[in-house]
């Protein structure tokens, strides 16, 4: 399959969202996300697109949806990951939300995590990772921005 990665920020208890938004604001994480995804494809569910509110610049934006009539300016609509172009010059990053992460986990070869070193209340979670399927290959030091501690971790499929 195509070059597919997940990029996600999650708390210690795997929370990724609350009321269709991020439960934190970490500018270092947003810059990290932008640096990694610029020039590539970002794939998201409709709710994630609505929470962002626009197509992300300098990226090919794809919304995975069952609604065949949905049209969004500057966004490609797909109903399955198999509809992504098989173009090895660009990576495809799954950027959320919870249901899309769950559906795409088996198809990805890499997970790029911003781990928020706090337990956070939320209503949307990242699926539990199977440690036999995923190997942690890189982990940064722990950073702090305002009162939030976080680190960057990369997992590769075994």
C-alpha positions in Angstrom: 0.0 0.0 0.0 1.0 3.7 -0.1 3.3 5.4 2.3 0.9 6.0 5.1 1.7 7.4 8.6 -0.4 8.6 11.6 0.4 11.9 13.3 -1.3 12.5 16.6 -1.0 14.4 19.9 -2.4 12.5 22.9 -2.4 12.6 26.6 -1.2 9.8 28.9 -4.8 8.4 29.0 -4.9 8.6 25.1 -7.3 11.6 25.0 -7.0 13.3 21.6 -10.0 15.7 21.7 -12.8 17.2 23.6 -16.0 18.7 22.0 -14.3 18.5 18.5 -11.2 20.4 19.5 -7.8 19.9 20.9 -7.8 20.1 24.8 -4.4 21.9 24.7 -2.6 24.5 22.7 1.1 23.8 22.3 2.7 26.0 19.6 5.8 23.8 19.5 3.6 20.8 18.6 1.7 22.8 15.9 5.1 23.8 14.3 6.2 20.2 14.5 3.0 19.1 12.8 3.4 21.7 10.1 7.0 20.9 9.4 6.3 17.2 9.1 3.2 17.4 6.9 3.9 20.4 4.6 4.3 19.2 1.0 2.5 16.0 1.7 -1.1 14.7 2.0 -3.2 15.1 5.1 -6.2 12.7 5.5 -8.9 13.5 8.1 -12.5 12.8 8.9 -15.2 15.3 8.3 -15.4 16.3 12.0 -11.6 17.0 12.1 -11.9 19.1 9.0 -14.8 21.1 10.6 -12.7 21.6 13.7 -9.9 23.0 11.6 -12.3 25.0 9.4 -10.3 25.2 6.2 -7.9 23.3 4.0 -4.4 23.2 5.5 -2.0 25.2 3.2 0.8 23.7 1.2 -0.7 20.2 1.6 -3.1 18.0 -0.4 -6.1 17.8 1.9 -8.3 14.7 1.9 -11.5 14.2 3.8 -12.6 10.6 4.4 -16.4 10.5 4.5 -19.4 8.3 3.7 -21.3 11.4 2.4 -20.9 11.1 -1.4 -22.5 14.6 -1.9 -20.1 16.4 0.4 -18.0 19.0 -1.5 -15.5 21.3 0.2 -13.3 23.9 -1.6 -9.7 22.8 -2.0 -10.3 19.4 -0.5 -10.5 16.0 -2.1 -13.3 13.7 -0.9 -12.6 10.0 -0.5 -14.7 7.2 0.9 -11.7 4.8 1.4 -8.0 5.0 2.0 -7.5 2.9 -1.2 -8.6 6.1 -3.1 -5.5 7.9 -2.1 -3.1 8.4 -5.0 -0.3 5.8 -5.2 2.4 8.5 -5.6 5.6 7.7 -3.7 6.8 11.3 -3.9 4.4 12.3 -1.1 3.6 10.7 2.2 0.0 10.5 3.4 -0.6 11.5 7.1 -3.7 10.5 8.9 -4.4 13.5 11.2 -7.7 12.4 12.9 -10.1 12.0 14.4 -10.5 9.0 16.7 -12.6 6.9 14.3 -10.3 7.6 11.3 -7.3 6.6 13.5 -9.0 3.4 14.4 -9.8 2.5 10.8 -6.3 3.3 9.5 -4.1 1.8 12.2 -3.6 -1.5 10.3 -2.7 0.3 7.1 0.0 2.5 8.5 3.7 1.8 8.8 4.5 4.7 11.2 3.0 6.6 14.1 4.3 10.0 15.0 3.1 10.9 18.5 3.2 14.1 20.5 2.8 12.6 24.0 1.3 15.0 26.5 2.6 14.0 29.9 -0.6 14.7 31.7 -4.0 12.9 32.2 -6.5 15.0 30.4 -10.3 14.9 30.4 -11.8 14.4 26.9 -14.3 12.6 24.8 -12.2 11.3 21.9 -9.4 8.7 22.3 -6.6 7.2 20.3 -6.9 3.5 20.0 -4.8 1.2 22.3 -1.5 0.3 20.6 -0.6 -3.4 20.3 3.0 -3.5 21.6 3.7 -6.6 19.6 2.8 -4.8 16.4 4.6 -1.4 17.1 8.2 -0.7 18.0 9.2 2.7 19.6 12.2 3.8 17.5 12.7 7.3 18.7 11.8 9.4 21.7 12.7 13.0 22.4 13.5 14.6 25.7 10.5 16.0 27.6 9.8 19.6 26.7 7.7 22.1 28.6 5.6 24.9 27.2 3.7 27.0 29.8 2.5 24.3 32.2 2.3 21.4 29.6 5.0 18.7 29.5 5.3 16.8 26.2 7.7 14.7 24.1 7.8 13.4 20.5 7.8 9.7 19.9 8.0 7.7 16.6 6.7 4.1 16.4 7.3 1.8 13.4 5.3 -1.3 12.5 7.3 -4.4 13.3 
